[in-house]
Amino acid sequence: MTDTLTIQQDLQKRALRALAGGVSSNTRLLNPHLIVERGAGSRLFDVDGREYIDYLLGQGPNFLGYAPPRVVEKVAAAQRDGIIFAATHRREVEAAERVLSVLPWAETLRFGSSSSEMVQAALRIARQVTGRTHILRFHGHYHGWFDNIQILTGDGVAGVGSLGQVPEALQQVITIPWNDVAAFEQAMLDHGDQIAGVIMEPMMLNAGAIEPRAGYLEKVRDSCTKSGTVLIFDETISGFRLGLGGAAGRYGIFPDLAVYGKAMAAGWPCAALVGKRDLFAEVVTGRLTHAGTFNGNVIAAAAVLASLDELESGEVYSGVEIVGTQLIEGLRGLTRKYELPIRIQGVPMAFHMRFDDSEAEITDYEQMLALDPTRYGEFAEQLIKHGVWVAYRGIWYVSGAHSPADVEETLERIEPVFARASRN
Ligand SMILES: Cc1ncc(COP(=O)(O)O)c(C=O)c1O
């Protein structure tokens, strides 16, 4: 039978045997088992040679597109010097300095390999510096898959996010609606003396693409300052994507600690916890543990440096702004033409698409939960079949490698999907 299988089908079968569920991360269980051969610029190619224009970008990191040639060259050259030394190396120092130079509110940092880990370091620091125990977090925000932070929200109640998770690990986590000043003030009133840290995505990108309401971040910042609570921005998606300064720079509100990853290293695995120097005092003494064999390795540091070389020129951001706007307008045009209840919300670098009979802007997670994701899921499947690679959850990412011609081609490829959806 094997000889009648395509390369894709054969590899899918083998993947299902060799990799649990055929994948290495549960978020990939949601997408069909596409087996990728390679990516180049804005395009992804599967093992059968099919080509896709990609707006998922590996869940965001490939902000410069796939295999950006100058970054590849610099990382390849760097790794010839060895990768990990159990000691600080020159590129690591330089990469830290470069990151700090574009985040003027921040004073020092630690590198790690994933944002899940860096969030753990942030929570630990917040608890140590305040001597308090609780963490305030928000419905719909994602901060990694570890026991003490992963939640699942249903009917406004946060529960454990995974089988096998220790429910007690969430006892010191308070979850409230985001973008809601009254809910925040109430939580601070009720639990303020216990709350060590407030952690949030400063633009909510894991559930929709929702910007903070005017004045919301200011309110939270002000309250944290007054109560001595550590404000942590999880900028894993927004960092280096919304601009060099991430969401903090875009909205002009600065946290005490922030987590970066994804776009910071253009797809190479690297994350960072960045913040005020005094907060790291016990990390420096070694009494507060932050560790990791691969932290700050040569490949990661070289990728950060090479990415910043590209990003600091500013052309990437202006290009993404133009192309992202063109794409949003084109998609809205198709939506109008075929009279579909599709709404698009967000910013040119990251926007969200949904089927929604209401035209009202979505401002919180409760409204997101009220939507039926099935129709968009089926629509996304059709987009993929027509050669446009997108996430089932509705988020679209644009990279510096996408061109106006890519957008035109995208719209041409997917117009039949809109036409078909309007007939159904
Ligand atoms: C806001 C946010 N925080 C943390 C994480 C976890 O990052 P990682 O997958 O690098 O552990 C993610 C991943 O998507 C994220 O979006």
The ligand as a Gaussian input file, in Angstrom:
#p B3LYP/6-31G(d) Opt

LIG

0 1
 C        1.779000      35.633000      25.535000
 C        2.511000      34.325000      25.588000
 N        3.203000      34.009000      26.695000
 C        3.896000      32.869000      26.797000
 C        3.909000      31.960000      25.771000
 C        4.687000      30.694000      25.900000
 O        5.780000      30.785000      25.068000
 P        6.675000      29.511000      24.681000
 O        5.833000      28.717000      23.747000
 O        7.905000      30.105000      24.069000
 O        6.966000      28.783000      25.955000
 C        3.212000      32.240000      24.594000
 C        3.210000      31.305000      23.471000
 O        2.534000      31.446000      22.482000
 C        2.485000      33.452000      24.499000
 O        1.782000      33.769000      23.406000

